[in-house]
């Protein structure tokens, strides 16, 4: 449900909720001020574009999103992607890609794909966020240390150039940056300063010092960008040819996917902190609208900001009104305080991004996962991290997801058990029915686990080792939750082969979903409706009647297939199952 309507129905827009949301929105707006400018500059945009993004996207996501507590704006996760797109296609290309990403997000939300995005495994998310943190950290060395511009297309080239330039650091710039970094970290720890935003304190102190002493060689927003316009943006459509738009589909998709992941993660964090429940599909709709409108007014890509959302909750925010007040606060800053931004040192913003990069890296979580997770998950984590840093974020996420998917399929396939049921096992299961032994010439096989393309080899191997064929083969499907087309085709081929060998096949215990697929695939017609049973005891009763009237079955021994097949791919734990 749309956040604003949901909040209204919940009574969160009544007068008694105004004050806490007003206070929270004001605080979040103050927190967002330095972050919005810093993220924009690091992305290759102007500082005011970060403010415009926070204003427009922050308001629209609060109004039309699926989380009543979400705060949206430019985030650190986008820096690497946006900087790359801006460097290659220019600001017009970046804004066009952002608009297209908004359309993609809107489509994903309307198609109700919000829940699928959440299935990206944790090693992939931790790996690429840690990689982004490293890239942001290294990318801010120039402004933090006052270094000259360096070249290099790839990360390792830029890192080597920065290391070579470090001996030429600017002392005053570095001192200002170190002071700002200390203030960001220590301000919340001082008595009575817990709720005071450290980034704001660092920004104000560094700006006041620069305005008072006019340090030579210190790059500021004024010297780098000419200041911030004291006005709100006007509508402007990106002017690009159709051919340019086609080349931007890839970057747009990247922005959309990262935006979807980041916003839904933020919404999940908000739910955990406040005990709320977000609508993932509506959240994607809100993010889509925000990213369509923001670039039309000079903004860049936006998504849910975890830190600002958490700040909103900690300061008493209960509904979307807080997000709207956050946007209004930034409007007032632009209209009345913009001239003061000329003295903001870029070193102070770099110090703020140092802390952002550290928080994004989740170093403790990364190390803990690398030490304690299974080896396959550690491999996925390290591969995603390495590719993010040294190759490309898109490549990293794609390969990480592919590796995680293949690993999951392998684990699922090896967890499927295909084994011969022994008389002892069946005797315990059906003791209450007076079970003594299997009818002569009857063999029972049990399939446990999803019968999909990754597991068919186990099934084929289990039924391949035939010495002397039984008269009746019963296949229990009670613990098969689903079948895919490969599993159905394999079962069809196996049944046809057994029929050629004059073996009667019975299928037992399929659930409603599997039963429907068996009927649709023609397998029920293949075996005959009389060979389909809901319970094993019913099938065994029919087999006893057959044995009484079939002299051939009366002289056959019950265990006729390879006795070793029960060792095939058995990894799933055995639980106490009863018919």
Buried (B, 14 or more C-beta within 10 A) or exposed (E): EBBBBBBBEBEBBEEEBEEBBBBBBBBBBBBBBBBBBBBBBBBBBBBBBBBBBBBBBBBBBBBBBBBBBBBBBBBBBBBBBBBBBBEEBBBBBBBBBBBBBBBBBBBBBEEEBBEEBEEBBBBBBBBBBBBBBBBBBBBBBBBBBBBEEBEEEEBEEBBEBBEEBEEEBBEBBBBBBBBBBBBBBEBEEEEEEEEBBBBBBBBBBBBEBBBEEEBEEBBBBBBBBEBBBEEBBEEEEBEBEEEBBEBBEEBBBBBBBBBBBBBBBBBBBBBEBBEBEBBBBBBBBBBBBBBBBBBBBBBBBBBBBBBBBBBBBBBBBBBBBBBBBBBBBBBEBBEEEBEBBBBBBBBBBBBBBBBBBBBBBBEEEBEEBBEEBEEBBBBBBBBBBEBBBBBBBBEBBBBBBEBBEEBBBEEBBBBBBBBBBBBEEBEEBBEEEEBEEBBBBBBBBBBBBBBBBBBBBBBBBBBEEBEEBBBBBBBBBBBBEEBBEBBBBBBBEBBEBBEEEEBBBBBBBBEEEBBEBBBEBEBBEBBEEEBBBEBBBEBBBBBEEBBEEBEEBEEBEBBBBBEEBBEBBBEEEEEEEEB
